Amino acid sequence: MLQAKLLRVLEEQSCPAAGRLKDIKLDLRVVAATNKNLREAVKEGAFRQDLYFRLNVIQILIPAAARAHRGHRALTKFFVRALQPEVPSETLKA
């Protein structure tokens, strides 16, 4: 049921607001991460195929932190800047 609600928000770019008659319009981008194989979950029926295709626009495979040596922060900043150049640089500081 949660997957259906998320898909609706992504498709309609709005969501219901508690105590309001009209939905709230949204302009959003989603960055999602998982340690599960979602293709397999789709095949097994555990994950919605339409939601998978909506979320899987750009896929970046990063090894688990236990296997990775370093550089996640640098990689993240690189991809955010490359894919979304209008993000203010102060947003990326941390």
Backbone as JSON Lines, residues from 0, in Angstrom:
{"i":0,"aa":"M","n":[0.82,-1.19,0.0],"ca":[0.0,0.0,0.0],"c":[0.88,1.27,0.0]}
{"i":1,"aa":"L","n":[1.98,1.22,0.73],"ca":[2.89,2.36,0.75],"c":[3.49,2.6,-0.64]}
{"i":2,"aa":"Q","n":[3.79,1.52,-1.36],"ca":[4.34,1.66,-2.7],"c":[3.34,2.35,-3.62]}
{"i":3,"aa":"A","n":[2.08,2.03,-3.5],"ca":[1.04,2.65,-4.33],"c":[0.93,4.14,-4.02]}
{"i":4,"aa":"K","n":[1.02,4.5,-2.75],"ca":[0.93,5.91,-2.37],"c":[2.14,6.69,-2.89]}
{"i":5,"aa":"L","n":[3.32,6.1,-2.78],"ca":[4.52,6.76,-3.28],"c":[4.45,6.93,-4.79]}
{"i":6,"aa":"L","n":[4.0,5.92,-5.49],"ca":[3.86,6.0,-6.94],"c":[2.88,7.11,-7.32]}
{"i":7,"aa":"R","n":[1.77,7.22,-6.6],"ca":[0.79,8.27,-6.89],"c":[1.41,9.65,-6.72]}
{"i":8,"aa":"V","n":[2.17,9.85,-5.67],"ca":[2.82,11.14,-5.44],"c":[3.8,11.44,-6.56]}
{"i":9,"aa":"L","n":[4.57,10.46,-6.98],"ca":[5.54,10.67,-8.05],"c":[4.87,10.97,-9.39]}
{"i":10,"aa":"E","n":[3.78,10.3,-9.68],"ca":[3.1,10.49,-10.95],"c":[2.31,11.78,-11.01]}
{"i":11,"aa":"E","n":[1.61,12.11,-9.93],"ca":[0.74,13.28,-9.93],"c":[1.44,14.54,-9.42]}
{"i":12,"aa":"Q","n":[2.61,14.38,-8.84],"ca":[3.37,15.48,-8.25],"c":[2.52,16.3,-7.29]}
{"i":13,"aa":"S","n":[1.75,15.59,-6.49],"ca":[0.96,16.21,-5.44],"c":[0.67,15.16,-4.39]}
{"i":14,"aa":"C","n":[0.3,15.64,-3.21],"ca":[-0.05,14.7,-2.14],"c":[-1.16,15.31,-1.3]}
{"i":15,"aa":"P","n":[-1.97,14.46,-0.68],"ca":[-3.04,14.98,0.15],"c":[-2.48,15.66,1.39]}
{"i":16,"aa":"A","n":[-3.12,16.74,1.78],"ca":[-2.7,17.49,2.97],"c":[-3.73,17.29,4.06]}
{"i":17,"aa":"A","n":[-3.27,16.96,5.25],"ca":[-4.18,16.76,6.37],"c":[-4.91,18.07,6.68]}
{"i":18,"aa":"G","n":[-6.22,18.0,6.74],"ca":[-7.02,19.16,7.09],"c":[-7.28,20.11,5.94]}
{"i":19,"aa":"R","n":[-6.89,19.76,4.74],"ca":[-7.12,20.61,3.57],"c":[-7.97,19.87,2.55]}
{"i":20,"aa":"L","n":[-8.66,20.64,1.74],"ca":[-9.48,20.04,0.7],"c":[-8.68,19.76,-0.57]}
{"i":21,"aa":"K","n":[-7.68,20.58,-0.83],"ca":[-6.87,20.42,-2.04],"c":[-5.55,19.74,-1.72]}
{"i":22,"aa":"D","n":[-5.04,19.01,-2.7],"ca":[-3.72,18.4,-2.57],"c":[-2.64,19.47,-2.63]}
{"i":23,"aa":"I","n":[-1.49,19.19,-2.05],"ca":[-0.34,20.07,-2.13],"c":[0.44,19.72,-3.39]}
{"i":24,"aa":"K","n":[0.72,20.72,-4.22],"ca":[1.53,20.5,-5.42],"c":[2.99,20.39,-5.03]}
{"i":25,"aa":"L","n":[3.72,19.48,-5.66],"ca":[5.11,19.23,-5.32],"c":[6.0,19.33,-6.55]}
{"i":26,"aa":"D","n":[7.22,19.78,-6.33],"ca":[8.27,19.71,-7.33],"c":[9.41,19.0,-6.63]}
{"i":27,"aa":"L","n":[9.56,17.73,-6.87],"ca":[10.51,16.96,-6.08],"c":[11.36,16.05,-6.93]}
{"i":28,"aa":"R","n":[12.49,15.71,-6.37],"ca":[13.41,14.72,-6.93],"c":[13.62,13.67,-5.84]}
{"i":29,"aa":"V","n":[13.8,12.45,-6.24],"ca":[13.95,11.37,-5.27],"c":[15.31,10.71,-5.47]}
{"i":30,"aa":"V","n":[16.02,10.57,-4.38],"ca":[17.24,9.78,-4.36],"c":[16.94,8.6,-3.44]}
{"i":31,"aa":"A","n":[17.01,7.42,-3.98],"ca":[16.66,6.23,-3.21],"c":[17.85,5.29,-3.15]}
{"i":32,"aa":"A","n":[17.98,4.62,-2.04],"ca":[19.07,3.65,-1.87],"c":[18.52,2.4,-1.2]}
{"i":33,"aa":"T","n":[19.08,1.28,-1.58],"ca":[18.67,0.02,-0.98],"c":[19.81,-0.98,-1.05]}
{"i":34,"aa":"N","n":[19.78,-1.95,-0.17],"ca":[20.74,-3.04,-0.24],"c":[20.07,-4.3,-0.82]}
{"i":35,"aa":"K","n":[18.87,-4.14,-1.32],"ca":[18.11,-5.25,-1.9],"c":[18.21,-5.21,-3.42]}
{"i":36,"aa":"N","n":[18.06,-6.35,-4.05],"ca":[18.0,-6.44,-5.49],"c":[16.54,-6.22,-5.9]}
{"i":37,"aa":"L","n":[16.23,-5.0,-6.34],"ca":[14.85,-4.68,-6.66],"c":[14.35,-5.38,-7.92]}
{"i":38,"aa":"R","n":[15.24,-5.68,-8.85],"ca":[14.8,-6.44,-10.03],"c":[14.25,-7.8,-9.61]}
{"i":39,"aa":"E","n":[14.95,-8.44,-8.69],"ca":[14.47,-9.73,-8.19],"c":[13.17,-9.56,-7.42]}
{"i":40,"aa":"A","n":[13.07,-8.49,-6.64],"ca":[11.84,-8.23,-5.87],"c":[10.66,-8.01,-6.81]}
{"i":41,"aa":"V","n":[10.9,-7.35,-7.94],"ca":[9.84,-7.16,-8.93],"c":[9.42,-8.5,-9.49]}
{"i":42,"aa":"K","n":[10.39,-9.36,-9.85],"ca":[10.08,-10.69,-10.4],"c":[9.28,-11.53,-9.4]}
{"i":43,"aa":"E","n":[9.6,-11.37,-8.11],"ca":[8.92,-12.13,-7.06],"c":[7.58,-11.52,-6.66]}
{"i":44,"aa":"G","n":[7.3,-10.32,-7.16],"ca":[6.04,-9.66,-6.83],"c":[6.08,-8.89,-5.51]}
{"i":45,"aa":"A","n":[7.26,-8.72,-4.95],"ca":[7.39,-8.02,-3.67],"c":[7.57,-6.51,-3.85]}
{"i":46,"aa":"F","n":[7.84,-6.07,-5.09],"ca":[8.02,-4.65,-5.37],"c":[7.32,-4.34,-6.68]}
{"i":47,"aa":"R","n":[6.62,-3.22,-6.73],"ca":[5.84,-2.84,-7.91],"c":[6.76,-2.51,-9.08]}
{"i":48,"aa":"Q","n":[6.46,-3.09,-10.23],"ca":[7.27,-2.85,-11.42],"c":[7.17,-1.39,-11.87]}
{"i":49,"aa":"D","n":[5.99,-0.81,-11.84],"ca":[5.83,0.58,-12.28],"c":[6.6,1.54,-11.37]}
{"i":50,"aa":"L","n":[6.63,1.27,-10.08],"ca":[7.4,2.1,-9.16],"c":[8.9,1.9,-9.39]}
{"i":51,"aa":"Y","n":[9.3,0.68,-9.65],"ca":[10.71,0.4,-9.93],"c":[11.19,1.21,-11.13]}
{"i":52,"aa":"F","n":[10.42,1.22,-12.21],"ca":[10.83,1.96,-13.4],"c":[10.78,3.47,-13.17]}
{"i":53,"aa":"R","n":[9.88,3.93,-12.32],"ca":[9.8,5.35,-12.0],"c":[11.02,5.79,-11.19]}
{"i":54,"aa":"L","n":[11.5,4.94,-10.29],"ca":[12.64,5.27,-9.44],"c":[13.99,4.99,-10.11]}
{"i":55,"aa":"N","n":[14.04,4.02,-10.99],"ca":[15.3,3.57,-11.56],"c":[15.65,4.35,-12.83]}
{"i":56,"aa":"V","n":[15.78,5.66,-12.72],"ca":[16.14,6.5,-13.86],"c":[17.64,6.45,-14.08]}
{"i":57,"aa":"I","n":[18.39,6.67,-13.03],"ca":[19.85,6.6,-13.07],"c":[20.27,5.67,-11.93]}
{"i":58,"aa":"Q","n":[21.0,4.66,-12.27],"ca":[21.43,3.69,-11.27],"c":[22.93,3.82,-11.03]}
{"i":59,"aa":"I","n":[23.29,3.96,-9.78],"ca":[24.69,4.03,-9.4],"c":[24.95,2.9,-8.41]}
{"i":60,"aa":"L","n":[25.8,1.97,-8.79],"ca":[26.12,0.85,-7.91],"c":[27.37,1.2,-7.12]}
{"i":61,"aa":"I","n":[27.23,1.2,-5.81],"ca":[28.34,1.52,-4.92],"c":[28.53,0.32,-4.0]}
{"i":62,"aa":"P","n":[29.75,-0.15,-3.83],"ca":[29.96,-1.29,-2.94],"c":[29.58,-0.96,-1.5]}
{"i":63,"aa":"A","n":[29.26,-1.98,-0.77],"ca":[28.91,-1.79,0.64],"c":[30.07,-1.14,1.37]}
{"i":64,"aa":"A","n":[29.75,-0.35,2.38],"ca":[30.78,0.38,3.13],"c":[31.84,-0.56,3.71]}
{"i":65,"aa":"A","n":[31.44,-1.74,4.06],"ca":[32.4,-2.7,4.62],"c":[33.43,-3.12,3.58]}
{"i":66,"aa":"R","n":[33.05,-3.09,2.3],"ca":[33.96,-3.48,1.23],"c":[34.64,-2.29,0.56]}
{"i":67,"aa":"A","n":[34.06,-1.12,0.74],"ca":[34.62,0.07,0.09],"c":[35.76,0.62,0.94]}
{"i":68,"aa":"H","n":[36.72,1.2,0.28],"ca":[37.88,1.72,1.0],"c":[37.66,3.16,1.42]}
{"i":69,"aa":"R","n":[37.25,4.02,0.5],"ca":[36.98,5.42,0.81],"c":[36.43,6.09,-0.43]}
{"i":70,"aa":"G","n":[36.04,7.33,-0.28],"ca":[35.63,8.09,-1.44],"c":[34.15,8.25,-1.66]}
{"i":71,"aa":"H","n":[33.3,7.71,-0.78],"ca":[31.86,7.85,-0.99],"c":[31.44,9.31,-1.02]}
{"i":72,"aa":"R","n":[31.99,10.12,-0.12],"ca":[31.61,11.53,-0.07],"c":[31.99,12.23,-1.38]}
{"i":73,"aa":"A","n":[33.18,11.98,-1.87],"ca":[33.63,12.6,-3.12],"c":[32.78,12.13,-4.3]}
{"i":74,"aa":"L","n":[32.46,10.83,-4.34],"ca":[31.62,10.32,-5.41],"c":[30.23,10.94,-5.37]}
{"i":75,"aa":"T","n":[29.68,11.05,-4.18],"ca":[28.35,11.63,-4.03],"c":[28.34,13.07,-4.53]}
{"i":76,"aa":"K","n":[29.3,13.87,-4.11],"ca":[29.36,15.26,-4.55],"c":[29.53,15.34,-6.07]}
{"i":77,"aa":"F","n":[30.37,14.48,-6.63],"ca":[30.58,14.48,-8.07],"c":[29.28,14.22,-8.82]}
{"i":78,"aa":"F","n":[28.55,13.16,-8.42],"ca":[27.33,12.81,-9.14],"c":[26.22,13.84,-8.93]}
{"i":79,"aa":"V","n":[26.12,14.39,-7.74],"ca":[25.11,15.43,-7.52],"c":[25.39,16.63,-8.4]}
{"i":80,"aa":"R","n":[26.64,17.05,-8.46],"ca":[27.0,18.2,-9.31],"c":[26.8,17.89,-10.79]}
{"i":81,"aa":"A","n":[27.14,16.69,-11.19],"ca":[27.02,16.33,-12.61],"c":[25.56,16.2,-13.04]}
{"i":82,"aa":"L","n":[24.72,15.69,-12.16],"ca":[23.34,15.42,-12.54],"c":[22.4,16.57,-12.23]}
{"i":83,"aa":"Q","n":[22.79,17.46,-11.36],"ca":[21.92,18.56,-10.94],"c":[22.76,19.81,-10.77]}
{"i":84,"aa":"P","n":[23.24,20.43,-11.85],"ca":[24.17,21.55,-11.75],"c":[23.57,22.78,-11.07]}
{"i":85,"aa":"E","n":[22.25,22.88,-10.99],"ca":[21.67,24.07,-10.37],"c":[21.6,23.99,-8.85]}
{"i":86,"aa":"V","n":[22.06,22.9,-8.24],"ca":[22.07,22.79,-6.78],"c":[23.15,23.73,-6.24]}
{"i":87,"aa":"P","n":[22.79,24.66,-5.33],"ca":[23.79,25.57,-4.78],"c":[24.91,24.81,-4.08]}
{"i":88,"aa":"S","n":[26.13,25.25,-4.24],"ca":[27.26,24.52,-3.67],"c":[27.21,24.45,-2.16]}
{"i":89,"aa":"E","n":[26.59,25.46,-1.5],"ca":[26.52,25.4,-0.03],"c":[25.61,24.27,0.46]}
{"i":90,"aa":"T","n":[24.72,23.79,-0.43],"ca":[23.87,22.66,-0.08],"c":[24.69,21.4,0.07]}
{"i":91,"aa":"L","n":[25.8,21.29,-0.64],"ca":[26.61,20.09,-0.65],"c":[27.63,20.05,0.46]}
{"i":92,"aa":"K","n":[27.78,21.13,1.22],"ca":[28.77,21.15,2.29],"c":[28.25,20.36,3.49]}
{"i":93,"aa":"A","n":[29.11,19.57,4.06],"ca":[28.74,18.81,5.26],"c":[29.97,18.11,5.79]}
